[in-house]
Amino acid sequence: MSIAESPRANPYLEGNFAPVADEITAFDLEVIGELPTELNGRYLRNGPNPLGEVDPAVHHWFLGDGMVHGVRLREGRAEWYRNRYVGSSNVSAARGLPDLPGRNWNGVPVGPNTNVGGFAGTTWAMVEAGACPVELTYELETVGRNDFYGTLPGAFTAHPKFDVATGEMHAMTYAWAEWMDHIQYVRVGSDGRVNRTVDIPLPGMSMVHDISITDRYIIIYDQPVLVDLDLVAAGRSFPFRWSDDYGNRLGLMSREGTAEDIIWIDVPVGYVFHPLNAYDTPEGKVIIDVCFYEEMMRHDVRGPFGDALPSLIRWEIDPQRRRVSATTIDDHANEFPRHRGSLTGKPYRFGYCAEINPLSMHWPTVKHDLITGARQVFDHGPGRAAGEPVFVARPGSVGEDDGWLVTFVHDGNDDSAEFVVLDAQDLDRGYVARVKLPQRVPFGFHGNWVRDLDT
C-alpha cells in the first residue's frame, strides 16, 4: 500500500508527521558516547508544524507554520536543545502580538518552514514558493523578516546554493500566486545583499523547488508539476499537480548569462526535488546527480510520497548536442541528499542520503561512493528513522569524507528523538555520539550545521 492509498484521513498529519505542541528549552543534554570536541556550533533543522487546527482534507505537508529545532554543541557537550516557531503573521496573531517587522512582499501569513542555515553572519529561515526569509537569533528567537537588507525584489527560495569559491549564494525563485509566467534567478553576495537577478520566462508555473550550480552554469529545473486551477478553486493553498503534457527539461544558463542565452535540454520525464550535486567535465559536459521520481503529485496532492519514491540517478548532459544520457546509481528510495559543502558545483566522490520509507519507521542513512559504485548503509535499528544526513568536515581535513554526518533520528518504539553523530569515513564504527532530546522531532525538511565562526 502506498501512502496515497492509506486509509488515514491525512498521513502527513499523523504519526511522526504530526506537529508537536510545545516550544521547549533544555540544557545539559544527556550524551551517549563522546561528542567530537571540534564540533562547536549548532545543528538546525526546519519543518512544518501547523499552529492550531487544519483541515485534513486539503492540508499539504509543505504547508504549516515553520518550526526550527536546534542543538548547540561546545567542547564535547550538548549545551542546549530548543524548538521555536518561526515568526509570522499567524504566530503573532495567535499570541496577541503585533506582526513581526519586515516587508511581507506577497502577504504570506505563515513563517518559513523548509530550510534554515547561517549566511553572512545571520541565521535565516527559508521557505518554498517565494515568501521572504526570516532572521533568527542564535537562540532561535525571531528577529523579523529580512529581505537581504532591502535588496531582494520579490521571491526567495528554500534551496539556495553556496559557492565557497566566491562566497556567494545562488537561488532560483518562484511565487505561483504572483508570478504565473516566469521565475527569477537571484544571486546574493557575501555581504548578505542581492547583487544580480535574472527573470526567466516559463511556459507554465512549474514547481521549481531547487537549483544546481557548476563552475560554468546555473541549472534550472522546469518540470511537469504545475499550478492546477481546479485545485485553486477547491481551496487548496498548495495547488500543484502532475501534468502529462508539459514535458521535463533543464536549462543551462552561464554564470553571467541572460534568459535568452539559456540552453534548454529535454530530460527523462519525472520530477526532482533535490539534486545531490552537479559539475562540469573537462570535455564540456555537465554531470548532474539527482533524486528522481517517475511521477509526482498525480494522485497524492497532499504530499510527495504517494505516487512514487525517488531513485538516485546520474544525468550526463551534452550542451552542444542538447542530449542527455541517464544512469541509475541506486534504485533504492534515496532522498534528502547531501555532500561536502565545499564541493558544491565541483567534481566530487561521496554523497549521503536518507533511505526513506514513508509507511515505515525504518529510514537508514546511506553513503554512496560515486567512483567505485559502493553503497554503504547505516541501519539505525528497528523502528528508527533518520532524516537528512548533513556532512560536517573535520577542521583542516584533506580527505573528502573526513568528517561527520549529523541528523535527527526518530525512534518509533517510544516516540522519542535523538541527535546523532556518525563517522562519515567509517559508518561501521557505529554511533560516535547520541544526544537524547527532550521531545519528539517531527519529520521535517532541511537544515544545516552552523559553526560558531559563521554567526
N, C-alpha and C positions, 0 to 999 in steps of 0.2 A: 504494500500500500504506500502510495506517495503522500506527501504532506498535503497535496491538493485534494486527495480523497479522504483525508482524515475526517471522522465524524464529529470532531470537536468544533465548537462554534467558530473559533478563530485560533489556530495553533500558534500564531505569533503573539498571542496574549496569555498563553498558558505555559506551565512548566517553568523552565528557566528562561523563557522568552518574556515571562510576566514581569512587570515593574516591581521595584521594592518601594516601601512606603516612607522610609526614614532616611534622613541625612545624618550620618554618624561620623564622629571623630574618635579615633582610638590611638593610644600612644604605646610605645614599647611593645611591639607585637612579638608574639612567640615565633622563634625561628627554629626549624628542624634542619640540621646540617650547619653549614658555615657560609655566610654571605661573603662574596669577594670584597675585600676592602677597597678595591678600585672602583666599585660601583657607588659613586656619590652623586645622587640626583634623585629624580622622580620618574617612576613609570606611571604614565597617564593613559587612560582609555575612555573613550566616549561611546555613548549609545543612547537609544531612545528609551525613555522612562515616562510614559504618559502620566500627566498630572490630572487626577480626577477621572471620572467615568468617560469611556469612549464606546462607540457603537461597534460591536464586534463584526457586524455585517459589512461595514465599509472600511474598517481600520486596515491600514497597510503598515507593515513592520517599519518602513522608513519614516513613519510619522511619530509624533510624540515628542514631548519636551526632552531636551538633551540633559544627560546626567554624566558627569565625569567622575570616574573612580581613580584614585591615586594612592600610590605607596611611595614614601620617602625613605631612601637608604642613605646611611652615612657611616663610614668606617666599620663596616661589618654589622651594623644594627639596622633594624627596621623601625625607624623612629615614629612613623605615623601612617595611618590609613585615613583617608577622607573620601566621602562621596558628596557631591554638591550638584544641585540643579544649575544648569547654565542659565543665566539671567535672560528674561524675555518679557514681553508684554503679558503673556499668560501667567508667568510666575509672579510678576509684580501685582497683577490684579488679584490673584488668589491670596496673596499675603497682605493686601490692602496697602500697597506701596505705590508711589509714582512709577511710571515707566522708566526703564533704565536709560541713561543718556546715550547719545549717538544716533546717527542718521539711520533710519529704517527705510531704505530706499524703495522696497516693494511691499512694505506693510506686513511682513510675516510675523505672526503672533507668537511662534514657538522659538525656543533657543536652539542654536546649532547642536545637532545630535549625532554627527557622523565621524568626526576626527578631532584630534587635539594634539598640539605639539608646541615646541618652542622655536621661535624665529625672531631675529633682530632684537633679542633681549626681552621678549614678551611671550607670554603663554596665550595661544589663540585656540578657541573652539571654532570648528568649521562644519559646514553642512552641505549636503546635496542640494542642487537646484536653485542656487542663486542668492540666498539671504546673506546679510552682512556677517562677517566673523564677529565673535565676542571675545573681548580681552578678559583674562582671568589673572588673579594674583597668584603668587607662589603657593598659597594655601587654598587655591581653587575658588575663592570668592569672586563674584562678578564685578568687574570694573565698569564695563559698558560696551556698546557696540564700537568697533574700531574698523573703519573703512580705510585702513592703512593711512591714517592721519589725513583724511580728506582727499586722497589721491585716487581711490577706487571709483570709477564712474558708475558702476552698477553691480552686476552679479559677481559672486565668487564661487568657489568650489570646495568640496571636501577632500580633493586629492591633488594638491599642488606637488610638484616635484622639485626637490632642492638640488642644485648643481654646486657641488663642493668647489669646483674649479673657479667659478665666477662669484659664488656667494649669493646667487640669485635664485628666486623661486618662480617656477613656471606653472601656469594654470590654464585649463580650458573650462570656460564657464557657460552655463545655460540657465535660463529662467523661463519656464514654459508659459507662465501666465502673462509675462510682459514681452517676451521675445518669441514670436512664433515662426520667424523666418531666418534666424541667424543665431550663432553662438559667438563667444568672444575669447580670444587668447589674451591673457594678462601676464605680464612679467613684473615681478616685484624685486627691487634692488635690495642689497644687503642692509640698507638703512630703513627697511620696512616701508618703502614708498613705491607706488606703481610708477614704472618708467617706460612702459610700452603696452599698447593694446592694438589688437587687430580684429575687426569684425569679419566673420566668416559666414557667408550665406549657406543655408542648407535647404534641400527640397522639402523637408518636413521637420517637425520639432522632435528630434531624437533625444533619448535619454543618454546624454554624453557624460557618463559617470566619471571617467578617468582620462588620463593623458599619459603619453610616453615621450621621453626625450632621448636624443642621441647627441653626439658632438656636432652633427650636421643638421639634424631635423627636429622639429616639433611634430609629433604624430597625433593625428585627430582620428577619433573613433566615431563614425557615422553609421549607426546600427539600426536594425529593424524593430526597435521598441519605441513607440511614438505616443504622443498625446492622442487620446481617444475621446472625441467629443461626446460619445454616448456615456462614457464613464464620468465626464464632467457633468452631464445632465443628471446622472444618477447620484450626484452629490459626493463623489469620491475626490478627496483632496490630493491624491497622487494618481492622476488618471492616465497611466501609461499601460499600453498593451502591445503585444506582438503583432507585427504586420507581415503578411505573406508576400506582399507586393513591393516592399521597399528595397530589398537587397541589403548588402553589407559591404562597406568599403572603408579603407584607410586613406587618410590624407597626409602626405609628407610636405611640410612647409619648412623651408630653410630657416635657420635661426633668425635672420633679419628679413625674411620674406614677407610677401603680401598674400592676400587671399587669391589673387589672380595667378600667383606662382605655384599654388599647391598642386602636387602630383597626386591624383586620385587613383586608387588601385582597388579593384574588386577582390574580396577575400571570401573564404567559405562562409555561407550563411549561418549565423548563430549570434551569440551575444557574449561580450566580455565586460564584466565589471572591473576586473583588476588584472593588469599586466604584471608579470613578475619583474621584467626588465627589458631593455632594448639597447642595441648598439650597432654601430657601423662596422662593416668589414673592410679590409684593405682593397678588396675588389669592387667596392662601391655598392655592395648590397646592404640590406638592413635586416638584422635578426630581431625578432620580437617574440618573447615567450609570454603566453597568456593562459589564464584560467578560462576555458571556453565552454559555454553552454550551447547545446544544439538548438534549444528553444528557451524563451524567457517570457513569463507572464502571458502566455497564451490562454491558459485556463485558470491558473492561480494568479489573480490580480491583487492578492493580499501580501505577496512577498516573493522572494527569489527562488524558492526551493521546490515549487510544486510541479514544474514541468520537466526539469532535467537537472542533473548535477554536473559540475564542471570537471573536465579533464584538463591536464596540463599539456599544452600544445605549443610547438615552435613554428612560427611563420618565417620563411626566408623570402624577403621582398627584393625583387629586381626592379629598381625605379626606372631604368632605361626601357625595359620591355613591358613594364607595368604588369608584371606577373608575380604570383606567389606560389610557393610550394609549402605544404603543411606536413608536419611530422608529429606524431603523438609521443610525448615524453613519458607520460604516466596516465593511464586510463582510470586510475582511482579518482575519488572526488576531492580534488585539490582546490582550496580557497584560501583567502587572506594571505597572499604570497608576499614574502619579504626577502631582501638580500642585504648585503653590506652596503650601507648608505653611501659611502664614499665612491662606490662604483655605479651609481645611478647614471644610465646613459652610456656606459662603457663596457668593454668585454669583461665577463665575469665567469665564475665557475660554479658557485654554490647558490642554491635557493632553498627557501624554507616555507612550508605551507601547513595549514591545518587540514587534516583529512576529515571533512565534515560528514555527518550523518544526522540530518535534522530530526529523524524519528528515534534516535538512539542517543543515550548518554555515553557515547564512546567515540571521542574525537582525538586520535593520535596526532603527534607532531612529526612531520616528515622532512628529511633533509635530502635534497637532490644534488648529485654531482653531475653537472651538465656536460662534463668532458667524458667521463667513463660510463655514464648512464646508471651508476649505482644509486640505489634508493634505500635510505636508512630510516627506520621507523622507531620512534619512541612511543611506547604504549603507556599511557598514564594510568592504566588499570581499569578493571570493570566498573562501569557506571561513571567514568570520569571523562570530561570533555574539555579540551584545551582550545583556547582562542588563537588569535593571530600571533605567530611567533616573531617577536621583534628582536633583531640581531643588534647586539651591543659589542663593539670592537674593544678588545683589551688595549689599554693605552700603550702606544708605541709598537703595536703588533705589526708584523710583516705578512704572515700568512692570512689569506683571505678569510678563512673560517676561524681565525684565532680570536675567540671572544665567547660571548654567552648568548643564549636565547632566553628571553623573559616573556612571561604571559600569565594570564589568569587561568585557573583550572576550576571548573565547576564539578563538584562531587555529588552526583545524583543519589548516592547511597544515604546521605544525611542532609542534603540540600545546603552544603557548605561551600566555601570558596577558599582558594589559596593563590598566592602569588608564588611562582616557581622560577627557578634559575637552572638552566641546563648548560653543560659544556658543549658548545657548538662543534668542537673538534672531536668529541668523544661522547656521543649520546649513550653508549653502553655503560658509561660511568654511573648513570642514574642521576637523580636529582643532586645538584650541587647544594641547593638550599630550597626549603619550602617555608613560606611565611603564612601563618594561619590568619585569616581575615575575620572580622567580627560579624560579617553578614554575607548573604548570598550576593554574587555579582551577576546580574542577568547577562545573557548573550547580547553582545553589542557589536560594534563595528571596529573602529580603528583607534590606534594610539601610538605613542612613541616613548622612548626613553629620552628624557631631557636632562642632560648633565648640568650640574650646578654652574659650570662655566658658561652655559648657554643662556642663563637668565640674568 
